[in-house]
Amino acid sequence: MVNWYLYRDGLEKPEFPVYGGMTEQGEPIFVARAWHKRNLLPGYALGGTGYFTFEGKVITKTEFEVLLIGDITVGTLERTLPHLRLVVGHTDKHEPLYTGLAYIHNGVQMMCGQVYKGVLSIALNGKVFTTDRDVKIIAKLS
């Protein structure tokens, strides 16, 4: 079972969020999603802000959902069967969006973001970082 916690200013942070990597300063980030122009976008939360990508730009939100620990795992994008990939969001055309993870900065920092058509997009320092190499994906256990 997968559960999401709606976060906005003034609410307590969730107790068991899913870890999605860390910032360059070593701060943990957590798997999140938010609505933007009829799209439900995967991204990450840091402090009270959610970071997402949309049409090549970084989008920030103060109201978003945080994924809570549950019946999920992480696998490689290529080897995770499509029916086991956890659909975290969707485009306004109802195309599935997933949460992916990859190591960046020469493999020393893991971060999460949105996977669309096999490409991972991560909001990073005000810019969008993209990769299709060594992408991990959040998947359902069964």
C-alpha positions in Angstrom: 0.0 0.0 0.0 1.2 3.5 -0.9 0.3 6.6 1.2 0.9 10.3 0.6 0.9 13.1 3.2 -0.4 16.5 2.1 2.0 19.1 3.3 1.5 22.9 3.4 2.8 25.8 5.5 1.8 25.4 9.1 1.4 21.6 9.1 3.7 19.2 10.8 6.2 17.4 8.7 5.4 13.7 8.1 7.0 11.1 10.4 8.0 8.5 7.8 8.8 10.1 4.5 10.6 8.2 1.7 14.2 9.4 1.4 15.1 10.6 -2.1 18.7 11.6 -1.8 20.5 14.6 -0.4 21.6 18.2 -1.3 25.3 19.1 -1.8 25.3 20.2 1.8 24.2 16.8 3.0 20.6 17.7 3.8 18.1 14.9 3.1 15.4 15.3 0.5 12.2 13.4 0.3 10.0 12.0 -2.5 7.1 14.4 -3.3 4.6 15.3 -5.9 2.5 18.4 -6.7 -0.2 19.7 -9.0 0.9 22.2 -11.7 -1.3 23.2 -14.7 -3.3 19.9 -14.5 -0.2 17.8 -14.3 0.7 15.8 -11.1 4.5 16.2 -11.1 7.0 14.0 -9.2 9.9 15.8 -7.5 11.3 16.2 -4.1 10.7 18.2 -0.8 13.4 20.0 1.1 12.3 21.9 4.2 8.9 23.4 3.5 9.4 23.6 -0.3 8.8 21.1 -3.1 11.0 21.2 -6.2 9.6 20.0 -9.5 10.4 20.2 -13.2 7.9 21.2 -15.9 8.7 22.0 -19.6 12.4 22.5 -18.9 11.9 24.8 -16.0 12.2 24.4 -12.2 8.8 24.8 -10.4 8.6 25.3 -6.6 5.6 24.7 -4.5 4.7 25.2 -0.8 1.8 22.8 -1.0 2.7 19.2 -2.1 2.3 15.6 -1.1 5.2 13.6 0.5 5.4 9.8 -0.1 5.4 7.8 3.1 7.3 4.6 3.7 5.3 1.6 2.6 5.3 -1.4 0.2 7.8 0.1 -2.2 11.3 -0.7 -3.4 13.9 0.7 -5.9 15.0 -1.0 -9.1 16.7 -0.1 -12.3 14.5 1.5 -14.9 15.3 -1.0 -17.6 14.7 -4.1 -15.4 11.6 -3.0 -13.5 8.6 -4.5 -15.2 6.2 -1.7 -16.3 3.3 -3.0 -14.2 5.5 -2.8 -11.0 6.6 0.8 -11.6 4.9 3.1 -9.1 3.0 5.7 -11.1 3.5 8.8 -8.9 1.9 11.4 -11.2 0.7 12.1 -14.8 0.7 14.7 -17.5 -2.4 16.6 -18.4 -2.7 14.0 -21.3 -2.8 11.2 -18.7 0.7 9.9 -19.5 2.3 8.3 -16.5 5.1 10.0 -14.5 7.4 8.1 -12.2 9.9 9.0 -9.5 13.5 8.2 -10.5 16.8 8.5 -8.7 20.3 8.9 -10.0 23.8 9.8 -8.8 24.9 13.2 -9.9 28.1 15.2 -9.4 30.4 12.4 -10.5 28.4 9.8 -8.6 28.7 11.3 -5.1 25.3 12.7 -4.6 21.9 11.0 -5.2 18.8 13.0 -6.0 15.3 12.2 -7.1 13.0 13.7 -9.7 10.6 13.0 -12.5 10.9 10.2 -15.0 9.0 10.8 -18.3 9.6 8.6 -21.3 12.8 7.1 -19.8 14.4 10.4 -19.0 15.0 11.6 -15.4 14.6 15.4 -14.8 15.8 16.8 -11.5 15.4 20.4 -10.2 18.9 21.3 -9.2 20.2 24.8 -8.2 17.5 26.5 -10.2 18.1 24.5 -13.3 16.9 21.2 -14.7 19.4 18.4 -14.8 18.4 15.5 -17.1 19.8 12.0 -17.6 18.8 8.6 -19.0 21.9 6.8 -17.6 21.8 4.5 -14.6 18.3 5.7 -13.6 16.7 3.9 -10.6 12.9 4.0 -10.2 10.5 3.6 -7.3 8.5 0.4 -7.7 5.7 -1.5 -6.0 6.7 -4.7 -4.1 4.0 -6.6 -5.9 
